[in-house]
Amino acid sequence: MKDKSTMLPGLMLFACFIILTVCSLGFDFAFSSVPALGVIVVELLAFVPPAYCMYKAQDETFTLNFRWKRRQNAVVYFGFTVKFALAVSFLSFLANLVVYVICGATDMDLSSMITTSGVGNQYGFLSFLGIVILSPIAEEIFVRGALFSAFEREAGTAVSILLCGVCFAMLHGSLLNFIGPLIAGCAYAFLVYSFDSIWPAVLAHVINNCYYYVINYLIHLYSSFGIWKYFTHINVILFLLTLYLTLRSLETQVQLHTLRPFTPSGRPVSEVLWDCLINPGFFIFISSFVVSIALK
């Protein structure tokens, strides 16, 4: 049974990564006329079956806390989550922007950085539904619901948050688009643990995807006006403002004792991380990510 708790998360991550990779290869061909529908299909195929497999694998020795239930005091965490999500969205965007600039990206490369899931400049109900609503729900159920709970069994809170962030970044399948998802993934895991519910993370993820959806639209609409120079400055200002508001709100949360304290793993962090690296399931997942990057 211990093998199940250590093997299953890595194998499900591998399955999710393979589905995302294979679907992305046939995305343009299968959904060339309705790319937004392709986003919905890919997200549901990649994240729902692995989450369901982990849910069904539970027994008396392997239990997961998916944190489905909405907290009764939702109003308490709503304001904090919105401010926190905006700050994380601005920060993850700026972090990715720094990576692109260091790598010598052109304005065209920068525009492609925020192009949303192959939809490009097609906007409408389906694209909004797939990108802003369904994607966050599917991804949070698997990554911050199933995986985070599985990590907690062995690694403790802090390491589990880090592992969730790293896995979430790797599922994006790109080194250029790695730092942003890493920051966001850790932030969403922090929300899930702190409020003992995945719904604050879903809300934060929706806000993040909505932000990218909007700036994707603005970039396509105003790229010829040299919007990047002004857009970057605006993002810095907005990040500093939302960071200040988040810290103020965090202070209130601490005073109200609404944030749960972290639980230690009981083992050295280095030992926990080493166990992950040599675990067959995670080794296959990490190897697949490395091979995918090398092929690109």
C-alpha positions as CSV (number, residue, x, y, z in Angstrom):
1,M,0.0,0.0,0.0
2,K,2.9,2.3,0.6
3,D,3.9,1.6,-3.0
4,K,0.5,2.9,-4.1
5,S,0.9,6.2,-2.2
6,T,4.4,6.8,-3.6
7,M,4.0,5.5,-7.1
8,L,0.5,6.7,-8.0
9,P,1.1,10.5,-7.9
10,G,4.1,10.3,-10.2
11,L,2.4,7.9,-12.6
12,M,-0.7,10.2,-12.8
13,L,1.5,13.2,-13.5
14,F,3.2,11.2,-16.3
15,A,-0.2,10.3,-17.7
16,C,-1.3,13.9,-17.6
17,F,1.9,15.2,-19.2
18,I,1.6,12.6,-22.0
19,I,-2.0,13.5,-22.7
20,L,-1.2,17.2,-22.8
21,T,1.8,16.6,-25.1
22,V,0.0,14.3,-27.5
23,C,-3.1,16.5,-27.6
24,S,-1.0,19.6,-28.4
25,L,0.6,17.8,-31.4
26,G,-2.8,17.1,-32.9
27,F,-4.5,20.3,-31.6
28,D,-4.2,22.4,-34.8
29,F,-5.4,19.6,-37.0
30,A,-8.3,18.3,-35.0
31,F,-9.7,21.6,-33.9
32,S,-8.5,24.0,-36.6
33,S,-12.0,25.4,-37.1
34,V,-13.0,25.6,-33.4
35,P,-9.7,25.9,-31.4
36,A,-11.6,27.0,-28.2
37,L,-13.4,23.6,-28.2
38,G,-10.0,22.0,-28.4
39,V,-8.9,23.8,-25.2
40,I,-11.9,22.4,-23.4
41,V,-11.4,18.8,-24.7
42,V,-7.7,18.8,-23.9
43,E,-8.1,20.1,-20.3
44,L,-10.8,17.6,-19.5
45,L,-8.9,14.7,-21.0
46,A,-5.6,15.6,-19.3
47,F,-6.7,16.4,-15.8
48,V,-10.0,14.8,-15.0
49,P,-9.1,11.1,-15.6
50,P,-5.9,11.2,-13.5
51,A,-7.8,12.9,-10.7
52,Y,-10.6,10.3,-10.9
53,C,-8.0,7.4,-10.9
54,M,-6.5,8.8,-7.7
55,Y,-9.9,9.2,-6.2
56,K,-10.9,5.6,-7.0
57,A,-7.5,4.3,-5.7
58,Q,-8.4,5.3,-2.2
59,D,-8.9,2.6,0.5
60,E,-8.4,2.3,4.2
61,T,-4.6,2.7,3.9
62,F,-4.5,5.4,1.1
63,T,-6.9,8.3,1.6
64,L,-6.8,11.8,0.1
65,N,-8.3,15.0,1.2
66,F,-9.6,16.6,-2.0
67,R,-11.0,19.5,0.0
68,W,-14.1,19.7,-2.1
69,K,-16.2,21.5,0.5
70,R,-16.6,25.2,0.5
71,R,-15.6,26.9,3.8
72,Q,-18.6,28.3,5.7
73,N,-16.8,31.6,6.2
74,A,-16.2,32.1,2.5
75,V,-16.5,35.9,2.8
76,V,-13.5,35.9,5.1
77,Y,-11.1,34.5,2.5
78,F,-12.7,36.0,-0.6
79,G,-11.2,39.5,-0.3
80,F,-7.7,38.2,0.6
81,T,-7.9,35.6,-2.3
82,V,-8.7,38.3,-4.9
83,K,-5.9,40.6,-3.8
84,F,-3.5,37.7,-3.5
85,A,-4.4,36.3,-6.9
86,L,-3.9,39.6,-8.6
87,A,-0.5,40.1,-7.0
88,V,0.5,36.5,-8.0
89,S,-0.8,37.1,-11.6
90,F,1.3,40.3,-12.0
91,L,4.3,38.7,-10.4
92,S,4.2,35.5,-12.5
93,F,3.8,37.5,-15.7
94,L,6.8,39.8,-14.8
95,A,8.9,36.8,-13.9
96,N,8.2,35.1,-17.2
97,L,8.9,38.5,-18.9
98,V,12.3,38.7,-17.3
99,V,13.2,35.2,-18.5
100,Y,12.1,36.0,-22.1
101,V,14.1,39.3,-22.1
102,I,17.2,37.6,-20.7
103,C,16.9,35.1,-23.6
104,G,16.8,37.9,-26.1
105,A,13.1,37.8,-27.0
106,T,11.7,40.1,-29.6
107,D,8.3,41.8,-29.4
108,M,6.8,38.9,-31.4
109,D,8.2,36.4,-28.9
110,L,6.8,38.5,-26.0
111,S,3.4,38.5,-27.6
112,S,3.5,34.7,-28.0
113,M,4.4,34.4,-24.3
114,I,0.8,35.4,-23.4
115,T,-1.0,33.8,-26.3
116,T,-3.6,31.6,-24.6
117,S,-3.5,27.9,-25.3
118,G,-3.4,28.1,-29.1
119,V,-6.7,30.1,-29.3
120,G,-4.7,33.1,-30.6
121,N,-7.0,36.0,-31.3
122,Q,-10.3,34.1,-31.4
123,Y,-12.5,35.3,-28.6
124,G,-16.0,34.3,-27.6
125,F,-18.1,32.2,-25.2
126,L,-16.3,28.9,-25.8
127,S,-12.8,30.3,-25.5
128,F,-13.7,32.2,-22.3
129,L,-15.4,29.1,-20.9
130,G,-12.5,26.8,-21.6
131,I,-9.6,29.1,-20.7
132,V,-11.1,31.1,-17.8
133,I,-13.6,28.7,-16.2
134,L,-13.1,25.0,-17.0
135,S,-9.2,25.0,-17.1
136,P,-8.8,26.3,-13.6
137,I,-11.4,23.9,-12.2
138,A,-9.9,20.8,-13.9
139,E,-6.3,21.7,-13.0
140,E,-7.0,22.6,-9.4
141,I,-9.0,19.4,-8.8
142,F,-6.0,17.3,-10.0
143,V,-2.9,19.3,-8.9
144,R,-4.1,21.0,-5.7
145,G,-6.8,18.5,-4.9
146,A,-5.4,15.0,-5.5
147,L,-1.6,15.7,-5.8
148,F,-1.3,18.1,-3.0
149,S,-3.1,15.7,-0.6
150,A,-0.9,12.9,-1.7
151,F,2.3,14.9,-1.1
152,E,1.1,15.9,2.3
153,R,1.1,12.3,3.5
154,E,4.8,12.1,3.2
155,A,6.4,15.6,2.8
156,G,4.7,18.0,5.1
157,T,3.1,21.4,4.1
158,A,6.1,23.5,3.0
159,V,7.6,20.8,0.8
160,S,4.2,19.8,-0.6
161,I,3.6,23.4,-1.6
162,L,6.9,23.5,-3.4
163,L,6.4,20.1,-5.1
164,C,3.0,21.2,-6.3
165,G,4.5,24.4,-7.8
166,V,7.3,22.5,-9.6
167,C,4.9,19.8,-11.0
168,F,2.5,22.5,-12.1
169,A,5.3,24.3,-13.9
170,M,6.6,21.1,-15.5
171,L,3.1,20.3,-16.9
172,H,3.3,23.5,-18.9
173,G,6.1,21.8,-20.8
174,S,8.4,24.8,-21.3
175,L,11.5,26.3,-19.6
176,L,10.6,29.8,-20.8
177,N,7.2,29.4,-19.3
178,F,8.4,27.8,-16.1
179,I,9.0,30.5,-13.4
180,G,5.5,32.0,-13.8
181,P,3.6,28.7,-13.3
182,L,6.0,27.8,-10.5
183,I,5.1,31.0,-8.6
184,A,1.4,30.5,-9.3
185,G,1.4,26.8,-8.4
186,C,3.0,27.4,-5.0
187,A,0.6,30.3,-4.4
188,Y,-2.5,28.2,-5.2
189,A,-1.3,25.4,-3.0
190,F,-0.7,27.8,-0.2
191,L,-4.4,29.0,-0.5
192,V,-5.7,25.4,-0.6
193,Y,-3.9,24.5,2.6
194,S,-4.4,27.8,4.4
195,F,-8.2,27.7,3.9
196,D,-8.6,23.9,3.7
197,S,-10.5,24.2,0.4
198,I,-9.6,24.1,-3.3
199,W,-12.1,26.8,-4.1
200,P,-9.9,29.8,-3.1
201,A,-7.3,28.3,-5.5
202,V,-9.9,27.9,-8.2
203,L,-10.9,31.5,-7.7
204,A,-7.3,32.7,-7.9
205,H,-6.6,30.5,-11.0
206,V,-9.7,32.0,-12.7
207,I,-8.5,35.5,-12.0
208,N,-5.1,34.6,-13.4
209,N,-6.4,33.1,-16.6
210,C,-8.9,36.0,-17.0
211,Y,-5.9,38.4,-16.7
212,Y,-4.0,36.6,-19.4
213,Y,-7.1,36.4,-21.5
214,V,-7.6,40.1,-21.3
215,I,-4.0,41.1,-22.0
216,N,-3.8,38.6,-24.8
217,Y,-6.7,40.5,-26.4
218,L,-5.1,43.9,-25.7
219,I,-1.7,42.8,-27.2
220,H,-3.4,41.5,-30.4
221,L,-5.4,44.7,-30.6
222,Y,-2.7,47.3,-29.9
223,S,0.6,45.5,-30.7
224,S,1.3,48.0,-33.5
225,F,1.3,50.9,-31.0
226,G,4.3,49.6,-29.1
227,I,2.2,48.6,-26.1
228,W,4.8,46.5,-24.5
229,K,6.9,49.3,-23.1
230,Y,3.9,50.9,-21.3
231,F,2.3,47.5,-20.5
232,T,5.3,46.4,-18.5
233,H,5.5,49.5,-16.5
234,I,1.8,49.3,-15.7
235,N,2.3,45.7,-14.6
236,V,5.0,46.7,-12.2
237,I,2.8,49.4,-10.7
238,L,-0.1,47.1,-10.3
239,F,2.0,44.4,-8.8
240,L,3.4,46.8,-6.1
241,L,-0.1,48.1,-5.4
242,T,-1.7,44.6,-5.1
243,L,1.3,43.3,-3.1
244,Y,0.7,46.1,-0.5
245,L,-3.0,45.3,-0.4
246,T,-2.3,41.6,0.0
247,L,0.1,42.2,2.9
248,R,-2.5,44.3,4.6
249,S,-5.1,41.7,4.1
250,L,-2.7,39.0,5.2
251,E,-2.2,40.9,8.5
252,T,-5.9,40.8,9.0
253,Q,-6.1,37.0,8.3
254,V,-3.3,36.4,10.8
255,Q,-5.1,38.4,13.5
256,L,-8.3,36.5,12.8
257,H,-6.4,33.2,13.0
258,T,-8.0,32.0,9.7
259,L,-4.8,30.7,8.2
260,R,-3.8,27.2,9.3
261,P,-0.2,26.7,10.5
262,F,2.1,24.5,8.4
263,T,2.7,20.9,9.5
264,P,6.2,19.5,9.4
265,S,7.1,16.4,7.5
266,G,9.0,14.7,10.4
267,R,11.9,14.1,8.0
268,P,14.7,16.3,6.6
269,V,13.7,18.1,3.4
270,S,16.6,16.8,1.5
271,E,15.5,13.2,2.3
272,V,12.0,13.9,1.1
273,L,13.2,15.5,-2.1
274,W,15.6,12.6,-2.8
275,D,12.8,10.1,-2.3
276,C,10.8,12.0,-4.9
277,L,13.7,12.0,-7.4
278,I,14.3,8.2,-7.1
279,N,10.6,7.3,-7.1
280,P,9.9,5.4,-10.3
281,G,6.7,7.4,-11.0
282,F,8.3,10.8,-10.6
283,F,11.4,9.7,-12.4
284,I,9.3,8.8,-15.5
285,F,7.5,12.1,-15.3
286,I,10.7,14.1,-14.9
287,S,12.4,12.2,-17.7
288,S,9.5,12.9,-20.0
289,F,9.7,16.6,-19.2
290,V,13.5,16.6,-19.9
291,V,13.0,14.7,-23.2
292,S,10.3,17.1,-24.3
293,I,12.4,20.1,-23.6
294,A,15.4,18.5,-25.5
295,L,13.3,17.7,-28.5
296,K,12.0,21.3,-28.6
